[in-house]
């Protein structure tokens, strides 16, 4: 494969060098921010050697090459286009400038929570291991091994405001370590730790006419997001007016003091009210909507993926974990994702074109592993009926997992990898998840044939 030749073919089909604002790549895709997405000729790009799909989504024009190829194409592309290898932050900013306010908000939440996923997944798996040790009485509850694993498993949730504070400050344009400090204030040992202490009652402090509950914010999400946003605004405002010579001393000092007071007096309690309100609404829909809620959410989730707004759900899921200890939304999203894989598998079976088959099988397998963009944009959405079939499969699978109360103990994993965060909640939970998985995949596969998908409908 001649990567330089591929790069030379891509540039005019993307509207020329002058139409390219920024470029970077992920594990499988070349990601470009273009001045005008309409100048990109997606169908012609898809006919280039090595290209498995091309689409515009969430402020980016994305070209699927696959693992091991995309990085080599990227290196040739930046040389040919005369572009400096991209700064990730600058690329993200370029993306957000092209988005509408709702999509920009979703992108911001995604940028904050995606980096935290490994910590949440690790804690979820550790909690599952701890639960199995307790259920099967492998070790005594007062044994050193159990005590240490309990510490390891709960740590990420206890210091969650510190993790979010660091990540959010970076996204909001503040100093990440000051964001971590604000998270540290909100989880200070002087404040009662509510994580796992639901029956404990805090002391109160009378200050400036306020009765302040001396309770911490361990495991919470909304309060630290609001506090870090305010902190970043204060810091950036101070840097504009404080002389550079004393900025290093004055700005952090004033920022931490002002944000600390505002957070303890107002933002923290307000954030808790908002977080509790979100959880209450979701619980109402989940418990009273039942299978119907799963049917609707499972059927519509892939439509939300197209807009890119789905990334913002990580914040909601993190809040559910903090308040309830389980995540009942992720199994629904997983059903929608694997249903896309089932429809993609049907396209592979029925397709006559070699290029379509080459794209369909790996894209479907990718969906079963939780990555749906290749199969959605490369196949199902392009041919329309497979996408509709996948929505049917996602709806049926979603209805089943809600009806059987399937939950996870983390967020960030769907499809086959999600077994790791479903299994710790019990064998029954796992079995119902696998049944829902099968329902979503098989119904999407069958529906693709029943809808009489034809390849020439492209």
ZABAKE-299864 format. One record per residue (C-alpha): chain; x, y, z. Coordinates in Angstrom, 1 decimal. Layout:
N
   mol       c1       c2       c3
     A        X        Y        Z
...
END
This chain:
458
   mol       c1       c2       c3
     A      0.0      0.0      0.0
     A      1.4      3.4     -1.1
     A      0.6      5.8      1.7
     A      2.0      8.9     -0.1
     A     -0.3      8.1     -3.1
     A     -3.3      7.7     -0.8
     A     -2.5     11.1      0.8
     A     -2.2     12.8     -2.7
     A     -5.6     11.3     -3.7
     A     -7.3     12.5     -0.4
     A     -6.3     16.2     -0.5
     A     -8.2     17.3     -3.6
     A    -11.2     15.1     -2.6
     A    -11.2     17.0      0.8
     A    -11.5     20.4     -1.0
     A     -7.8     21.1     -1.2
     A     -5.2     22.1      1.3
     A     -7.0     25.4      1.9
     A    -10.1     23.6      3.2
     A     -8.2     21.7      5.9
     A     -8.1     23.4      9.3
     A     -6.7     20.6     11.5
     A     -6.0     16.8     11.3
     A     -5.3     14.1     13.8
     A     -6.0     10.4     14.1
     A     -7.3      7.8     16.6
     A     -6.7      4.0     16.5
     A     -8.7      3.5     13.3
     A     -9.7      6.8     11.8
     A     -8.2      9.9     10.3
     A    -10.0     12.9     11.8
     A    -10.1     16.2     10.0
     A    -11.7     19.6     10.8
     A    -12.6     21.2      7.5
     A    -13.7     24.7      6.7
     A    -16.6     23.3      4.6
     A    -17.6     19.7      5.0
     A    -19.7     19.9      1.8
     A    -16.5     20.1     -0.3
     A    -15.5     16.6      0.9
     A    -16.5     14.0     -1.7
     A    -17.2     11.0      0.6
     A    -18.2      8.5     -2.1
     A    -15.0      9.1     -4.1
     A    -12.9      8.9     -0.9
     A    -14.4      5.5     -0.1
     A    -13.2      4.2     -3.4
     A     -9.5      4.9     -2.5
     A     -7.4      1.9     -1.6
     A     -7.5      1.2      2.1
     A    -10.5      3.4      3.0
     A    -13.2      1.5      4.8
     A    -15.6      4.4      5.2
     A    -15.9      8.1      5.3
     A    -18.4     10.3      7.1
     A    -19.0     13.7      8.8
     A    -19.9     13.6     12.4
     A    -19.6     15.9     15.5
     A    -17.6     18.6     13.7
     A    -15.2     16.3     12.1
     A    -14.8     14.5      8.7
     A    -13.6     11.0      9.6
     A    -12.0      8.5      7.2
     A    -11.8      4.9      8.5
     A     -8.5      3.1      7.6
     A     -8.1      0.6     10.5
     A     -5.5     -0.1     13.0
     A     -1.9     -0.1     11.8
     A     -2.8      1.8      8.6
     A     -4.2      5.1      9.8
     A     -1.0      6.2     11.5
     A      1.0      5.7      8.4
     A     -1.6      7.5      6.2
     A     -1.6     10.3      8.8
     A      2.2     10.8      8.5
     A      2.1     10.9      4.7
     A     -1.0     13.2      4.8
     A      0.5     15.9      7.0
     A      3.7     15.9      4.8
     A      1.7     16.1      1.6
     A     -0.7     18.8      2.9
     A      2.1     20.8      4.6
     A      0.4     20.7      7.9
     A      2.2     20.5     11.3
     A      1.4     17.4     13.2
     A     -1.6     18.4     15.3
     A     -1.8     19.7     18.8
     A     -4.6     17.6     20.4
     A     -6.0     20.6     22.4
     A     -6.0     22.8     19.3
     A     -7.8     20.1     17.3
     A    -10.5     19.7     19.9
     A    -11.0     23.5     20.0
     A    -11.3     23.6     16.2
     A    -14.0     20.8     16.4
     A    -16.0     22.7     19.1
     A    -16.0     25.9     17.1
     A    -17.9     24.1     14.3
     A    -20.6     22.6     16.6
     A    -24.0     23.9     17.7
     A    -24.3     24.7     21.4
     A    -25.8     21.3     22.3
     A    -23.2     19.3     20.5
     A    -20.4     21.6     22.0
     A    -21.8     20.9     25.5
     A    -21.8     17.2     24.8
     A    -18.2     17.3     23.4
     A    -17.1     19.2     26.5
     A    -18.5     16.5     28.9
     A    -17.0     13.8     26.7
     A    -13.6     15.4     26.9
     A    -13.9     15.6     30.7
     A    -15.1     12.0     31.4
     A    -13.5      9.8     28.7
     A    -10.0     10.1     30.3
     A    -11.4      9.0     33.6
     A    -12.9      5.8     32.2
     A     -9.9      3.5     33.0
     A    -10.1      4.5     36.7
     A    -13.9      3.8     36.9
     A    -13.6      0.5     35.0
     A    -10.7     -0.6     37.3
     A    -12.8      0.3     40.4
     A    -15.8     -1.5     39.0
     A    -13.9     -4.7     38.4
     A    -12.3     -4.6     41.8
     A    -15.7     -4.1     43.4
     A    -17.0     -7.1     41.5
     A    -14.0     -9.2     42.7
     A    -14.7     -8.0     46.3
     A    -18.3     -8.9     46.0
     A    -17.5    -12.4     44.8
     A    -15.0    -12.9     47.6
     A    -17.7    -11.9     50.1
     A    -20.5    -13.9     48.5
     A    -18.5    -17.1     48.2
     A    -16.7    -16.5     51.6
     A    -13.3    -16.9     50.0
     A    -11.8    -14.7     52.7
     A    -13.0    -13.3     56.0
     A    -14.3     -9.7     55.9
     A    -11.7     -8.7     58.5
     A     -8.8    -10.2     56.6
     A     -6.0     -7.9     55.4
     A     -6.6     -9.0     51.7
     A    -10.3     -8.0     51.9
     A     -9.5     -4.7     53.7
     A     -6.9     -3.7     51.1
     A     -9.1     -4.6     48.1
     A    -11.9     -2.6     49.7
     A     -9.6      0.4     49.8
     A     -8.4     -0.1     46.2
     A    -11.9     -0.5     44.9
     A    -13.5      2.5     46.5
     A    -10.6      4.9     46.0
     A    -11.6      6.2     42.5
     A    -15.1      7.1     43.7
     A    -13.9      8.7     46.9
     A    -11.5     11.0     45.0
     A    -13.8     11.3     42.0
     A    -14.1     15.1     42.5
     A    -10.3     15.4     42.3
     A    -10.1     13.4     39.1
     A    -13.0     15.4     37.6
     A    -11.5     18.6     38.9
     A     -8.2     18.0     37.1
     A     -9.9     16.9     33.8
     A    -12.5     19.6     33.8
     A    -10.1     22.5     34.6
     A     -8.1     21.4     31.6
     A    -11.2     21.4     29.4
     A    -12.5     24.8     30.8
     A     -9.1     26.5     30.2
     A     -8.0     26.6     33.9
     A     -5.0     25.1     35.6
     A     -5.6     21.3     36.0
     A     -3.8     21.1     39.3
     A     -6.0     24.0     40.7
     A     -9.0     22.0     39.6
     A     -7.6     19.0     41.6
     A     -7.2     21.3     44.6
     A    -10.8     22.3     44.5
     A    -11.7     18.6     44.3
     A     -9.5     18.1     47.3
     A    -11.3     20.8     49.3
     A    -14.6     19.1     48.5
     A    -13.3     15.7     49.7
     A    -11.2     17.0     52.7
     A    -11.0     14.7     55.7
     A    -12.5     17.5     57.9
     A    -15.8     17.0     56.0
     A    -17.9     13.9     56.6
     A    -17.4     11.3     53.9
     A    -20.9     10.3     52.7
     A    -19.5      7.6     50.5
     A    -20.9      4.4     52.0
     A    -22.1      6.3     55.2
     A    -25.7      7.0     54.3
     A    -26.9      6.9     57.9
     A    -24.2      9.3     59.2
     A    -25.2     12.8     60.1
     A    -22.9     15.8     59.6
     A    -22.1     18.6     62.1
     A    -23.0     22.2     61.2
     A    -20.8     25.3     61.1
     A    -22.3     28.8     61.4
     A    -20.5     31.2     59.0
     A    -21.6     34.5     57.5
     A    -25.2     33.8     58.5
     A    -25.2     30.4     56.9
     A    -25.5     27.0     58.6
     A    -23.0     25.0     56.6
     A    -23.3     21.2     56.7
     A    -19.8     19.8     57.2
     A    -20.4     17.1     54.6
     A    -18.0     16.1     51.8
     A    -18.7     15.5     48.1
     A    -16.9     12.2     47.7
     A    -18.3     10.4     44.7
     A    -20.3     13.3     43.4
     A    -20.2     14.7     39.8
     A    -22.3     17.8     39.3
     A    -20.9     19.9     42.2
     A    -17.3     19.6     41.1
     A    -18.2     20.3     37.5
     A    -19.9     23.6     38.5
     A    -17.1     24.5     41.0
     A    -14.3     23.9     38.4
     A    -16.2     25.9     35.8
     A    -16.4     28.8     38.2
     A    -12.7     28.4     39.2
     A    -11.6     28.4     35.6
     A    -13.5     31.6     34.8
     A    -12.1     33.3     37.9
     A     -8.6     32.2     37.1
     A     -8.7     33.4     33.5
     A    -10.3     36.7     34.6
     A     -7.6     37.3     37.2
     A     -4.8     36.5     34.8
     A     -6.0     39.4     32.6
     A     -5.8     42.0     35.4
     A     -3.0     40.8     37.7
     A      0.5     42.0     36.6
     A      2.6     39.2     35.1
     A      5.4     39.7     37.7
     A      3.2     38.6     40.6
     A      0.7     36.4     38.7
     A      2.2     33.2     39.8
     A      1.7     34.2     43.5
     A     -1.6     36.1     43.4
     A     -3.7     34.3     40.8
     A     -3.6     30.7     42.4
     A     -4.0     32.2     45.9
     A     -7.0     34.3     45.1
     A     -8.6     31.7     42.8
     A     -8.5     28.9     45.5
     A     -9.8     31.1     48.3
     A    -12.7     32.6     46.3
     A    -13.6     29.3     44.6
     A    -13.4     27.5     48.0
     A    -15.8     29.8     49.7
     A    -18.2     29.9     46.8
     A    -18.1     26.1     46.5
     A    -18.7     25.4     50.2
     A    -21.4     28.0     50.6
     A    -23.3     27.7     47.4
     A    -22.1     25.6     44.6
     A    -21.8     22.3     46.5
     A    -25.3     22.3     47.9
     A    -26.7     23.5     44.6
     A    -24.8     20.9     42.7
     A    -26.1     18.2     44.9
     A    -29.7     19.3     44.4
     A    -29.2     19.2     40.6
     A    -27.5     15.8     40.7
     A    -30.3     14.4     42.9
     A    -32.9     15.8     40.6
     A    -31.4     14.1     37.6
     A    -31.2     10.8     39.4
     A    -34.8     11.1     40.6
     A    -36.1     11.8     37.1
     A    -34.1      8.9     35.6
     A    -35.3      6.5     38.4
     A    -38.9      7.6     37.8
     A    -38.6      6.9     34.1
     A    -36.7      3.6     34.6
     A    -39.0      2.2     37.3
     A    -42.4      3.4     35.9
     A    -41.5      3.2     32.2
     A    -40.1     -0.3     32.6
     A    -39.6     -2.3     29.4
     A    -41.2      0.5     27.3
     A    -38.4      2.9     28.5
     A    -35.8      0.3     27.4
     A    -37.6     -0.1     24.1
     A    -37.5      3.6     23.4
     A    -34.0      4.3     24.6
     A    -32.5      1.2     23.0
     A    -34.2      2.1     19.7
     A    -33.1      5.7     19.6
     A    -29.6      5.4     21.1
     A    -27.9      5.0     17.7
     A    -29.6      8.1     16.4
     A    -28.1      9.9     19.3
     A    -24.7      8.4     18.5
     A    -24.9     10.1     15.1
     A    -25.1     13.5     16.7
     A    -22.2     12.8     19.1
     A    -24.3     13.8     22.1
     A    -24.1     10.3     23.5
     A    -20.7     11.1     25.0
     A    -22.3     13.4     27.5
     A    -24.1     10.4     29.0
     A    -20.9      9.5     30.9
     A    -21.6     12.3     33.3
     A    -25.1     11.0     34.0
     A    -23.8      7.4     34.4
     A    -21.1      8.6     36.8
     A    -23.8     10.3     38.8
     A    -25.9      7.1     39.0
     A    -22.9      5.2     40.2
     A    -22.2      7.8     42.9
     A    -25.9      7.9     44.1
     A    -27.0      4.3     43.5
     A    -23.8      2.3     43.2
     A    -25.0      0.8     39.9
     A    -25.5      1.9     36.3
     A    -28.7      0.8     34.6
     A    -28.3      2.9     31.5
     A    -25.2      1.3     30.1
     A    -26.9     -2.1     29.4
     A    -29.4     -0.3     27.2
     A    -26.7      1.5     25.3
     A    -24.9     -1.8     24.9
     A    -28.0     -3.5     23.3
     A    -28.1     -0.7     20.7
     A    -24.4     -1.0     19.9
     A    -24.4     -4.8     19.4
     A    -27.6     -4.6     17.3
     A    -25.6     -2.4     14.9
     A    -23.1     -5.3     14.8
     A    -25.9     -7.8     14.1
     A    -27.2     -5.7     11.2
     A    -23.6     -5.3      9.9
     A    -23.2     -9.0     10.0
     A    -26.3     -9.4      7.9
     A    -24.9     -6.9      5.4
     A    -21.7     -9.1      5.2
     A    -23.7    -12.2      4.6
     A    -26.0    -10.7      1.9
     A    -23.5     -8.4      0.2
     A    -22.1     -9.3     -3.2
     A    -19.4     -6.6     -3.4
     A    -16.0     -7.6     -2.2
     A    -15.3     -4.1     -0.9
     A    -18.5     -4.1      1.1
     A    -17.7     -7.5      2.6
     A    -14.2     -6.3      3.5
     A    -15.7     -3.4      5.5
     A    -18.7     -5.3      6.9
     A    -17.1     -8.1      8.9
     A    -14.5     -6.1     10.8
     A    -17.0     -3.3     11.3
     A    -19.5     -5.7     12.8
     A    -16.9     -7.3     15.1
     A    -15.9     -3.8     16.2
     A    -19.5     -3.1     17.2
     A    -19.6     -6.3     19.3
     A    -16.5     -4.8     21.1
     A    -18.3     -1.5     21.7
     A    -17.0      0.7     18.8
     A    -20.0      1.4     16.5
     A    -18.9      4.3     14.3
     A    -17.4      2.1     11.5
     A    -20.5     -0.1     11.1
     A    -22.9      2.8     11.5
     A    -21.3      5.3      9.1
     A    -19.5      2.8      6.9
     A    -22.5      0.5      6.2
     A    -25.8      0.7      8.1
     A    -26.6      4.3      7.7
     A    -25.4      4.4      4.1
     A    -27.8      1.6      3.2
     A    -30.5      2.9      5.5
     A    -32.5     -0.3      6.1
     A    -29.7     -2.1      8.1
     A    -29.7      1.0     10.4
     A    -33.5      0.7     10.9
     A    -33.1     -3.0     11.5
     A    -30.4     -2.2     14.1
     A    -32.8      0.2     15.8
     A    -35.3     -2.6     16.1
     A    -32.8     -5.0     17.6
     A    -31.6     -2.3     20.0
     A    -35.2     -1.6     21.1
     A    -36.0     -5.3     21.7
     A    -32.7     -5.9     23.6
     A    -33.1     -2.7     25.6
     A    -36.6     -3.6     26.6
     A    -35.4     -7.0     27.8
     A    -32.5     -5.7     29.9
     A    -34.7     -3.1     31.6
     A    -37.4     -5.7     32.2
     A    -34.9     -8.0     33.9
     A    -33.1     -5.2     35.7
     A    -29.7     -5.7     34.3
     A    -27.1     -3.3     35.7
     A    -23.4     -2.6     35.5
     A    -21.0     -1.4     38.2
     A    -19.0      1.0     36.0
     A    -19.3      2.9     32.7
     A    -17.3      3.0     29.5
     A    -17.6     -0.6     28.2
     A    -20.3     -2.0     26.0
     A    -20.7     -5.2     24.0
     A    -18.5     -8.2     24.8
     A    -16.1     -6.3     27.1
     A    -19.1     -5.2     29.2
     A    -19.4     -8.7     30.5
     A    -16.5     -7.8     32.9
     A    -18.6     -5.1     34.6
     A    -21.9     -7.0     34.5
     A    -20.7    -10.3     35.9
     A    -19.7     -8.9     39.3
     A    -23.4     -8.1     40.0
     A    -24.3    -11.7     40.0
     A    -24.8    -14.8     37.7
     A    -28.5    -13.9     37.1
     A    -27.5    -10.4     36.0
     A    -24.9    -11.8     33.6
     A    -27.2    -14.4     32.1
     A    -29.9    -11.8     31.4
     A    -27.3     -9.5     29.9
     A    -26.2    -12.3     27.5
     A    -29.8    -13.1     26.6
     A    -30.4     -9.4     25.9
     A    -27.2     -9.4     23.8
     A    -28.5    -12.4     21.7
     A    -32.0    -10.8     21.3
     A    -30.5     -7.6     20.0
     A    -28.0     -9.2     17.6
     A    -30.4    -11.9     16.2
     A    -33.4     -9.6     15.8
     A    -31.2     -6.9     14.0
     A    -29.8     -9.6     11.8
     A    -33.2    -11.1     10.8
     A    -34.8     -7.6     10.4
     A    -32.1     -6.6      7.9
     A    -33.2     -9.5      5.7
     A    -36.9     -8.9      6.3
     A    -36.6     -5.3      5.3
     A    -35.1     -6.6      2.0
     A    -31.9     -4.7      2.2
     A    -30.3     -4.3     -1.3
     A    -26.8     -3.3     -1.8
     A    -27.8     -1.1     -4.8
     A    -29.8      1.2     -2.5
     A    -26.6      3.1     -1.7
END
